[in-house]
Amino acid sequence: MTAERIRFWAQPLAVLLIVGGVLVWVFSGELTATEKSTLNAKSLLTALYDHLMMTIVVTVIVLAVAVPAGVLATRAWARWLAPVLLAIANVGQAAPALGVLVLWFLVTGASGGLWVAALPLAFYSLLPVLRNTIVGIQQVDPSLVDAGRGIGMSASSVLWRVEFPLATPLILAGLRTSLVLAVGTATFGLFVNAGGFGLLIDTGYKLNLMKVLVTGSALAAGLALLVDWAGAVMEHWFGPKGVR
């Protein structure tokens, strides 16, 4: 148990040390005027807010679409939908995230912003949750379903009281993967005026500002690791108690 707890808290501690070390290195030295205009509390908090908002909106869209679609595809009368839905989600996963984002931006003709970035990035992050929802429900022991029906439970009761709880750990594992994908691809939000840490990375690269580039990269990587850790926490606490 002690080793498990150490492993559980090692990831956020490592993120704190890495990001903290980078920020100490950046702000302990002299900054140019251009670096000061980018590396300040207001700019960093704005980038963090934009990045988090893209991640949250993408996650909500993925859950709202993938989980109901996955449940639907496991019903006896709609099982033919499973390969169709997975094929569509596979297209989003296989296509380059930047290509999907820019194509959506050009097709909609929008001026940019949060939703222009969130919708295509949600399409890119859809597959893990959709696939794990379908597989998780399909892997439930049929005898448990039969037992539920045998004691008079309706089909919907069996779904929400037997099948879905047992599939929850796999669904949460898919959500964890989607969260990390969302954080990583949110760095492309700068190309459609959605902000985020990608703006720091792009500015640092184009202007050859190493401190800005390293700061943006470290913060984006740190956020991805923290989100992955949050996914692990959800897997532990929101999964069925009997399988923890």
N, C-alpha and C positions, 0 to 999 in steps of 0.2 A: 504493500500500500504506500509506503514511504517513497519508493522508487517511482511509483506511478504519479504521485503528487509532484515530485521533483520534475519529472518529464512534462507534466501538465503545465507547470508554471515556468518552465525553462524558455518556452517560445516567447511569451510577452516580455520576459526579463531580457532576452537576447535582443528583441526589437528596441526596448528602452535603451539598452547600452549602445547599440549601433547608431540609432537615430540621435541619441543624446551626444555620442562622441562626434558625429558629423557636425551637429549644430555648434558644439563647443569649438571644433576646429575652424568652422566658418566664421563665427563671430568673435573669436579670440584674436584674429588678425585684422589688418587694415582692409577695408572694402572700398572699391572704386565708387564713383558717383552712380554709375549704372547698376552696380551690384547692390548698392544701398536702396535704390528705387525698386528693386525686385525682392531683395532679401530683407524684408521688414515684417513686423508682426501682422500688419493689416493684409499685406499681399499673401503671406503664408496661410493665414486663417481663411482668407477668401478662397485660395486654391484648395484648402482642405474641405471647406464647405461645399464648393462646387463638385469636388471629387466624391464626397460622401453622398451628396444628393443624387448624382448620376447612379452611384452604386445602389442606393436605396430604391430609387424608382425602377431601375432594371430588375432588382430582386422582386419587387412587388408585382411587376408585369409578368415575370417568369412564373411566380407562384400562382398568379391568377389565371394564367393560360395553361401551364404545363400540368399542374396537378389535376384539375377537372378533365383535361383532355386525356391524361393517362388513365384516370378512373373510368372514363367513358369507354376507352379502348379495351378495357378488360371485361366489360359486360358481354354476356353471351351473344346478344343480338348485334353488337357493334365491334366484334373482334377483328373484322376485316379492316377496321380503321387503323389498327396498330401499325402495320407496315407503312401505310400511307403517311400517318403523322410522323413516324420515325424518319421516313425518307425526306419529308419537308424539313424537319429539324436538322437532319444530317447536312442538308444543303447550307443552312445557316452556319453550322459548325465548320464545314469544309471550306467555305468561302473566306478569304482574308477579311478580318474585321475592319480594317481601314477601307477596303474596297466596298464592303457593304455599307459602311457609314457614309462615305462620299457619294456613292450611287444614290442612296436614299435622300441625301441632301440635294443632289441635282434633280432628282425626280420630283420631289415636293416643291422645289423652288423656294423653300423657306429661308429666312434670314439667319437661321441658326438658333442655338440655345439648348436648354436642357432636354426638351422632348425630341428635338431632331436627333440628338445623340442617343437618348435612352431607348427609343423604339428599335432601331437597328441593332444596338448592342444587346438588347433583350433577346432578339431573334438569334443572335450569335451564341447567347448563353443558355438557350432553351433546352438543348438536348440532354444534359445530365439529369435534370429533374424529371423531364418527360420519360426518359428511358428507365430511370430508377423507380418511378411510380408504377409503370407498367410491369417491370420485372418483379418489383417488390410484392405487388398484389398477386401476380401469377404464381409466385413461389409459396404462397400460403398453402398449407396442407389442406387438400380437398376434404379430408375427413373432418376437419374443424368447421368448415363451411357446412357440411352435411349435418354435423351435430347441432349447429346453430339453427338450421332450418328444421331439424327434427324436434327441437323443443319449442317450436312455434314462432321463431323470429322471422320477420319479413326480410326480403332481399336487401332493403336499404339498411335495416338494423344489423344484418350480418356484415354488410360492407363497412359501416362506421364503428361497429363494436368488436368485430373480429378481424376482417381483412385489413382495414386501414391501419389500426394500431400495430399489427404485426409487420406491416410494410413500412412503418414510420422510420425505423433506423436507416433503411436503404434510401428512402426519400430524402432524409436529412443529409445523408452522405452526398447525394446528388446536388442538394442545395449548397452544401459546402463548396463543392467544385464550381458551381455556377457563381457563387459569391467571389471566389478568387478570379474567375474569368472576367467578371464584371469590373472588379477593381483594376485588373491589368488592362483591359480594353478601354476603360474610361480615360486612360492617358491620351487616347486619340480624340477626346472631346474638343481639344483645342482647334482641330481642323474645321469644326462647325460652330465655333464661338461659344463653346460650353464650358470653357475654363478647365480647371483641374491642375494636377501636378504636371501634366503633359506640357502645359504652357511654360513652366520653369525649365523643363528638359529641353524644349525646342529653343527657348531664348538662350539658354546656356550654350547649346550646340552652335547656333547660328552666329552668336556674337563672341564665341570662344571664351566664355566666362566659366571657368572650370568649377568655381564654387557654386554657382547657380545650377549648373548641370548636375553636380554631385548631390546637392541638396534636394533637387526635384526627384532624382532617381532614388535616393535613400528614403525619402518620405513616401514615395509611391510603393517601394518594396516593403517598407515597414507597415504601411496600411494593409497591403495584401496579406502579410503574415499575421497581423492582428485579426483580420477578417477570417482567415483560415482558423485561427485559434478560437474565435467566437463561434465558428461552425462546429468545432470540436466540443465546445461547451454545450451547444444546442443538442448535438447528438447524445451527449451524456445525460442531460437533464430532461429533455423532452421525449426521449425514447421510452418505450414501455419499461416499467420498473423491473419486471422479471427478466429482462435481457440486458440489464446494465452490467 
